[in-house]
Amino acid sequence: MAENKKTEGLIYKNHPLRRIDNIIYYGSMADKYIIMLQILDTKKEQDMDVATRVSVQLQLTDPDLKSRDRVVKKSEKDSLYAAMDVGSIWLERALAGK
């Protein structure tokens, strides 16, 4: 076994996903940045709720900063897919130092 890591929960593009109610955290708190996705509006599609408005924020993980000072970038998208797409790009660029 080359890799002996225990994965816990969902992983998307090598970063963990955690959900608390209508907020999804993408990335690790051990890194300098994370993405916070907040589902603002949903609509019913058959028997499921589908996100129609999602807030995306690139945030610093520094616990000493106030919550509003942690936000580096923010945007709003019309689907969870679009929000995850832009969030994953922001996170990769921020962690790479670009």
Contacts in CASP RR format, 6 or more apart in sequence:
PFRMAT RR
TARGET T0000
AUTHOR 0000-0000-0000
METHOD contacts of the structure
MODEL  1
MAENKKTEGLIYKNHPLRRIDNIIYYGSMADKYIIMLQILDTKKEQDMDV
ATRVSVQLQLTDPDLKSRDRVVKKSEKDSLYAAMDVGSIWLERALAGK
8 16 0 8 1.000
9 16 0 8 1.000
9 17 0 8 1.000
9 18 0 8 1.000
10 16 0 8 1.000
10 17 0 8 1.000
11 17 0 8 1.000
12 26 0 8 1.000
12 84 0 8 1.000
12 88 0 8 1.000
13 88 0 8 1.000
13 92 0 8 1.000
15 26 0 8 1.000
15 27 0 8 1.000
15 28 0 8 1.000
15 88 0 8 1.000
15 91 0 8 1.000
16 26 0 8 1.000
16 27 0 8 1.000
16 28 0 8 1.000
17 24 0 8 1.000
17 25 0 8 1.000
17 26 0 8 1.000
17 27 0 8 1.000
18 24 0 8 1.000
18 25 0 8 1.000
19 25 0 8 1.000
22 38 0 8 1.000
22 39 0 8 1.000
22 40 0 8 1.000
23 36 0 8 1.000
23 37 0 8 1.000
23 38 0 8 1.000
23 39 0 8 1.000
24 36 0 8 1.000
24 37 0 8 1.000
24 38 0 8 1.000
24 39 0 8 1.000
25 34 0 8 1.000
25 35 0 8 1.000
25 36 0 8 1.000
25 37 0 8 1.000
26 34 0 8 1.000
26 35 0 8 1.000
26 36 0 8 1.000
26 37 0 8 1.000
26 84 0 8 1.000
26 87 0 8 1.000
26 88 0 8 1.000
26 91 0 8 1.000
27 33 0 8 1.000
27 34 0 8 1.000
27 35 0 8 1.000
27 91 0 8 1.000
28 34 0 8 1.000
29 61 0 8 1.000
30 61 0 8 1.000
31 61 0 8 1.000
31 95 0 8 1.000
32 60 0 8 1.000
32 61 0 8 1.000
32 62 0 8 1.000
32 94 0 8 1.000
32 95 0 8 1.000
33 58 0 8 1.000
33 59 0 8 1.000
33 60 0 8 1.000
33 61 0 8 1.000
33 72 0 8 1.000
33 91 0 8 1.000
33 94 0 8 1.000
33 95 0 8 1.000
34 58 0 8 1.000
34 59 0 8 1.000
34 61 0 8 1.000
34 91 0 8 1.000
35 56 0 8 1.000
35 57 0 8 1.000
35 58 0 8 1.000
35 59 0 8 1.000
35 87 0 8 1.000
35 88 0 8 1.000
35 90 0 8 1.000
35 91 0 8 1.000
36 55 0 8 1.000
36 56 0 8 1.000
36 57 0 8 1.000
36 59 0 8 1.000
37 54 0 8 1.000
37 55 0 8 1.000
37 56 0 8 1.000
37 57 0 8 1.000
37 80 0 8 1.000
37 83 0 8 1.000
37 84 0 8 1.000
37 87 0 8 1.000
38 54 0 8 1.000
38 55 0 8 1.000
38 57 0 8 1.000
39 51 0 8 1.000
39 53 0 8 1.000
39 54 0 8 1.000
39 80 0 8 1.000
40 53 0 8 1.000
40 54 0 8 1.000
40 55 0 8 1.000
40 76 0 8 1.000
41 51 0 8 1.000
41 52 0 8 1.000
41 53 0 8 1.000
42 49 0 8 1.000
42 50 0 8 1.000
42 51 0 8 1.000
42 52 0 8 1.000
43 49 0 8 1.000
43 50 0 8 1.000
43 52 0 8 1.000
44 50 0 8 1.000
50 79 0 8 1.000
50 80 0 8 1.000
51 79 0 8 1.000
51 80 0 8 1.000
51 83 0 8 1.000
52 78 0 8 1.000
52 79 0 8 1.000
53 76 0 8 1.000
53 77 0 8 1.000
53 78 0 8 1.000
54 76 0 8 1.000
54 77 0 8 1.000
54 78 0 8 1.000
54 79 0 8 1.000
54 80 0 8 1.000
54 82 0 8 1.000
54 83 0 8 1.000
55 74 0 8 1.000
55 75 0 8 1.000
55 76 0 8 1.000
55 83 0 8 1.000
56 74 0 8 1.000
56 75 0 8 1.000
56 76 0 8 1.000
56 77 0 8 1.000
56 83 0 8 1.000
56 86 0 8 1.000
56 87 0 8 1.000
56 90 0 8 1.000
57 71 0 8 1.000
57 72 0 8 1.000
57 73 0 8 1.000
57 74 0 8 1.000
58 71 0 8 1.000
58 72 0 8 1.000
58 73 0 8 1.000
58 74 0 8 1.000
58 87 0 8 1.000
58 90 0 8 1.000
58 91 0 8 1.000
58 94 0 8 1.000
59 70 0 8 1.000
59 71 0 8 1.000
59 72 0 8 1.000
60 69 0 8 1.000
60 70 0 8 1.000
60 72 0 8 1.000
61 70 0 8 1.000
62 70 0 8 1.000
72 94 0 8 1.000
73 90 0 8 1.000
75 86 0 8 1.000
77 83 0 8 1.000
77 86 0 8 1.000
END
